Amino acid sequence: MNDTFMKERPVFPLIVSMALPMAVSMLVNSLYNIVDSWFVAQISEDAMTALSLVFPVQNFINAVGIGFGIAINAIISYHLGANEEQKANLAAAQGVVLAVVHSAVLTAVCLLIMPSFLRMYTDSAVIIDLGMRYSVIVILFTVMIILGVTFEKIFQAVGRMKVAMVSMICGCVANIILDPLMIFGIGPFPEMGIEGAALATGIGQTLTLVIYLAFYFLRPIRVRIRKRDYRPSWPMLGRLYAIGVPATLNMALSSLLISALNAILAVYSEVYVLVLGIYYKLQTFLYLPANGIVQGMRPIIGYNYGAGEMKRVRQIYNVVLLMSAAIMCLGTAVCLIWPGQLMGLFAETREAVDIGASALRIISAGFVVSAVSVTSSGALEGLGKGTASLIISLCRYVLIILPAAFLLCRLIGPGAVWNAFWITEALAALISFAVYRRSLRAAV
C-alpha cells in the first residue's frame, strides 16, 4: 500500500479520512462501556461500586498496551515517512515481543495485588467479593488486550484506519450482545452475574485481536513482522521505552487519579465513590471520540515529521484542536441539559442521582478547554516527544487536581471536589500549549 498520501493530500480531508473511522470506533467503544456498566448496575449498586473500584486496574493494563502501542505507532510512522522500511519492520516486531512480555508480568502482578487493592477502599465483604469475581476473569485476558492494541497501532501507522474500526466495532458489538446473555442467563447461557460481564468483555477483546490477525495474514500491509527481528535490538528497545514509558504513564496517571480520589471521597461516603465511577464511565463517551481523532492524527503528524513537512505538522495540530473542541462543546451541552437522566442510568438512590447530577454540571465547565491538553499531548506523542507529553499529563492528573481536590474537600466539603476538575483543565491548557510550542520549535 502506498502511504505517501499522508504527506500529499490536503490536511483537513486527510484528517477526516483517518480520524473518522477511529472516532466512530471510539464512539462504539464508549457505547459498549456505557451499556456494560448499565447491565452491571442492574445486578446491584454494590456490583457497580465494585466495577468502579476495579476500573483503575483495568485502566492501568490498557495504559501499558496503549502507551507502548503509541511508541510503536510513532516510530513506524516516522521511519515510513523517511523511507526506512526495515527499521519500521524492526519496530513492529520488537513491539509485539514487548507486548507478550508485558502481558505476562501484568497478569501475575495484578492477580497478586487485587485483594489488597480492593480492601484499601472498602470494608464491605460483598463489594470485595464482587470485585474479585470480576477482576480475576478480566485480568486473565490481559495478553489479548495488549496484543490487540499493539496490532491496532501497527495498522494505524500504515493508514489502515478502516481495519482498526472494523476490528474494534466487532469486538464491542460482541461484548454488548453477550453481556445480557451471560449476566442474566438468557438462551443457552447459564446465569453468571458479574462474572458474565467480565467474560463477555474478554471474549470481545479476543475477537478484536483475531480480526486483526486475519487482516494481517490475508491482506498484507507494508510493515511485516518477521521472526528474525524478534532478537532484541537494544537501540530500538531503547526508543520504544523512551516513548512508551511516558505514554504509558500518561494513560496510567488517570488510574492513579481515580484511586487517589476514591481514597479522598471514601472517607465521607461510598456514594461519592459510586458517583466518581459513574462519571468516568460517562466521560468515556465524550473523550473517546476526541481520542479517536487524536489517534487519526498521530500517524499523519509522525509521517510528516519524518518527511520534514513541518508546515503540515502545524496545520494538522490546528485542525485537530478545532475538531476536538467541537466534540467537547457537544458533550458540555449534553451534561448540562440531562445530568440527572445520565446519572439515573446507573444509580438507584435519589442521593446518588442528585450528587451525580451536580457533579456533571460542575465538571463539564472544563470540557471545552481540555481539548488543548488532549490535542497537544497526542501531537507530542505522534512526534515521539514522550517526555513533553508526560509533563502535560502530570499537570492534569497529579500536580494540580489532587492538591485542589484534597483542599476543597477539607475546606468546603466533598461536594466541592468536582470544582477541582475544571480548575485543573483551565490551568493545564495554558501549560499544554506552552509545552507544545516549545517542543515544536526544538524539533525544527
N, C-alpha and C positions, 0 to 999 in steps of 0.2 A: 504494500500500500504506500502511495506517495504522500508523505506528510508535510511537504513544503507549503501546502495550503495554509499552514499555521502562521506563515510569515508573508503570505501573498494576498489573502482575502481581506476585504475591508473589516475593520475592527469590530464594529457593532454586530453585523450579521454573523461574523465568525464566533463571537462570544455567545450569541443566542443559540447558534447551531451546536456549540459544545456544551453550553450550560443548561439548555432546555431539557435534554434527556436526564441530566443529573438532578435538576430541580424537580422534575416530575417524579423520578425515582425516590428522591428525598421526601416529597410530599406523601407518596405511598408508604414510605418507611415510617414517617411520623404518624400517618393514619394507623398503621399497624401498632405503634406504641400506644396510641390513644385507645384503640379497640382492645388490645391486650390488657391494658390497665383496667378498662371498663369491665371486662369479663372477670378479672381477678377481684374487682370491687364487689361483684355480685356474690362472691363466696362469703366475704365478710369484710368489715372495716379493718379488722386485725390483719387479714390477708393483704390488704392494700398497704397497711403500715409496714408489714414485713417486706413487701416488694420495695417500698421506699428505702428501707434500711439496707437492702441488698444492692440497690441501684449503684451506689458508689463503686462497689467491687466490679460489677458488670461494666461500668463505665471505664474503670482502670484497664480491664482486659481489652476493651475496644480501643482505649487510648494507645496501648502498646502496638496493636495491629495497625491502627490508622497512622500513628506517629512514624513508624518505620516505613509504612506504605507511602507516606508523603515524601520521605527521603528517597525511596526507590523511584517514585514518580519524577521528582525534581532532577535526579541525576540522569535518568534515562532521557527525559525531555532535553536537558542541556546537551548531552552527547549526540542525540539525533539532530538537534539544531546545528551542531558543529560538525556533522557528518562523520562521527566516530562510532560506527555501529558496533564494533567489537566491545568497546567499553560499555555501551548500553546493554549488550547481552550479558556482560560480566555483572553489572549492577543487578539485573533481574535475577540471575542465578544465585548470587550471594544473598539477595533479599529473600528468596524462597528458603534457603538454608537457615537464615536467621529466624524466619517465621516459625519453622519447626522447632528450633531450639527454644525460642521464647515461649512457645506454646507449652512445651513440656515443663519448663520451670514454673510458669504461671499456674498451671493446673495443680502441681504439687503444693506450691506455696498457698494458693487461695483456699484449697481444701483444708490445709492445716490451720489457717488462721480464722476461718469463718466462724466457728463457735464463739471464740473470744471476741471477735469483731462485733457480733450481734449483741453480746452481753454488755458491751460498752455503752449501748444506747437504750436498752430496755431491760426491765426485770421480769417482764411478762413471759411466762413459760410458753404460752400459746403462740405469741409472736415469734419467739426464738425458734420454736418447733417448725412453724410455717416457713420461716426464713431459711432454715437448714434444709427442709424438704425441697424448697425451690432452688436454692443456690447450688446444691451438690450436682443436680442434673445439668443446670446451665453451665457450670464450670467444666464439666466433663466434655463439653462441646467446644472448648477453647481453641483447639487446633483447627476446627472447621471455621471458626470466626476469623482467626488471624490469617489463615491461608486464603480465605475468601476475600478479605480486604487487600491482601498482597496482590492477588490477580486483578482485583478491581483497579488498583493503581497502575499496574502494568498496562492494562487495556486503555486506561485513560491517557497514559503517557504517549501512546501512539495515535490518539484521536478517536479510538473506537468507543465513543460515549454511548452509542445505542446498545452495544453489547452489555455494558455496565448497567444500563437502565433495565434491559430485559431480565438480566440475572437477578438484580435486586428486587424488582417488582414480583417476579415469580416466587422468590423466597418469602417475601412479605405476604403475598396473597395466600400462599400455602399455610403460613402461620395463622392468618386471620381465619381461614376455613377450619383449620384443625383446632383452634382454641376452644370453641364451644363444644366440639365433638369430644375432645379429650377431657376438658374440665368437668362437663356435666354428664358424660357417658351417653352420647347420642349415637344411635345406629350400632355398629359392631364394636364400638369402643367402650371399655369399662369407665366408670366414673372415677377420675383420678384427682380431681380438685386442683390444688396449686401445682402439684407435680405435672398435671396435664398441660398447664400453661408453660412450664419450663420445657417439657418435651416437645411441644409444638414449636417453641422458639428454636430449639436445637435442630429439629427437622428442617425448618425453613432455612436456617443458615447453611445446613448441609446441602440443600437443593441449590442454593445460590452458588456454592463452590463447584458442584457438579456441572452446572450450566457453563461456568467459566472454563472449566477443563474441556468440555465438549467443543466450545467455540475455538479454544486454543489449538486443539488437535485437528478439527475438521475444517477450520478456516484460519490458516496460519497468519500471524501478524509479523511485522518487520522484526520485532525483538524475539529472539529464540533463547530458550533455557536449555543449556547443554550440560551434560554430566561433567565434562572436563572443566567447566567453570565453577563446579562446586568446591574445588580445593580452595582453602582460604587465601584470599588476596588481601594482605594487610592494608595496603593503601586504600583499596575500595571499601573494606570494612570500616576503616577509619573515617572515610567520608560519609558512609551510611550512618554511623553512630554520631558523627558531628552534626548531622541534620536530624537524625531520628530521635536522639535523646531529647533535645529541646522541643521537638514537635510532640513527642510523647508526653513530656511534662506539660506542654500547652493543653493537651487533652486531659491529662490526669489531674491537673490542678482543679478542674471542676469537681472531681471526686473528693479532693481534699476540702474544697469549699463546702460541699454538701455535708460531709462528715462533721466539719467544724461547726456549721450552722445547726446541724442536728444536736450536737453536744450543747450548744448555747441555748437552743429552744427547749430541749428535753427537760431542762431544769424547771420550766414553767408549766408545760403540759404536752402530752403526746399529740394533742390536737394540732399544735403548731408544727410538729414533725410531719404529721399527715399532710397538712396544707403545703408545706415546702415540697414534699414528694410529689403531690399532685401538680403543683406549679411546674416542676421540672419536667413532668410528663407533657403538660400542655405547651410549654415553651418550645419543645422539640418541633411542634407543628409549625412554629414560626421560624425558628433558627435553622432547621434542617433544609428547607428550600433555599434560604440565603446561603447556607453552606454548600448547597448543590451548585449555585452559581460560582462560588469560590472554587469548588472542585473543577468546574469547567475552565476557570481562569488559570489554574496552576500550570497545566502542561503548555498552554499558549504562552504565558509570560516566561516560563522557563525556556521554551524553544526559542523565542525571540531574543531572550537574553543570551543564549548560546550562539545565536546567529549575529549578535551585535546590533540588533534593531532596538536601540534604547528609546527612540521616539514612540515606537509602537508599545513598548513596555509602559510608558506613561499613559498613553491613550487607553490601554487595556485597564489599568487601575482606575482611571476616572469613570469609565463606562460601568465597570462592575460596582463601584461605590454608589452610583446613582441607582442601579438596579436593586442593590441590597437595601438602600434607603426606602425605595418604593414598597418592597415587601414588608419592611418594618412598619411603615405607615399603615398598611392594611392590618397588620397584627395589632397595632395600638388601637385602631378603631374597634376591632372585634372585642378586645379585652375591656374597653370602656363601655361598650353597648350591652354585652351579655356576660358580665363577670359571674353573676350568681348562677346562671344556667350552666356555664362551663364547669364551675366547681361542683354543682349538683350532680354532674355525671358520675362523680367518684366518691363523694362524701354523703353519708347517711344523715348526720345530725345537723340541725339548724345552726349550731355553734360553729361547726367546721365550715359550712357554706358561707356564713356571714364573714368569718375571719378570712377565708379564701377570697371572697369577692373583694374585700377591702385590699388584700394583698395584690391582686391582679391590677386593680385601678392604680395603685401607687407604683408598682414595679414597671408598668407599661410606659411610664413617663420617660424611661431611659431607652426604650426600644430603638427609636429612630437614630439617635446619636451613636448607638452601639454599632451601627453599620460601618463607622470609621475604623473601629478596632478590629471588627471581623474581616473587613476587606484588607486592611493593612497587614494583619497577621498572615492571612492567606497569601498575599502577594510576596511577602518576605520569605515564606516557606517555598513558594514556587521559584524564587531567585536563589534558593539554597542558603538563605540568611537565617538559620535556625535560632541562633542566639538572640538576634534582634527581635524575632517573633516571640521568643520566650519572655523578653522584658515586658512586652505588651500583656501577655497572659498573666504574668506575676502581678501586674498592676490590677488587672480585672478580678483575679481570683484569690489574691492573698493580701498584697500590701495595702490596699485601700479598703476593700469591702469587709474583711474580717475585723480590723480595729473599729471601723464605723459601726458594724453590726453589734459588736460587744458593747461599745459605749452607748449606743442608742437604747439597747435593751436595759442596761443598768440605770441609765439616767431617766428614761421615759417609760419603758415597759416593752414587753415582747412585740406588741403591735407596731412599734416604731421600727423594728428591724427591716421592714420592707423598704424603707427610705434609703437604706444603705445601697440598694441595687442601682437606683437612678443616679445617686450621687457618684457612685463608682464609675458608671458608664460615661458620665459627663467629663470627669477628670481623666479617665483612661483614653477618651477620644482625643483630647489635646496631646497627651503623651504619645499616643499611637501615630498621629500624623507627623509629629516631630521626629520620631524614631524612623519612620518610613522614609521621609525626605532625606534625612542624614544618611541612611544606609544606601539609598539610591544614588546620591551624589558620590559616595565612596565607591560604588560599583562601576561608575563611568570611567 
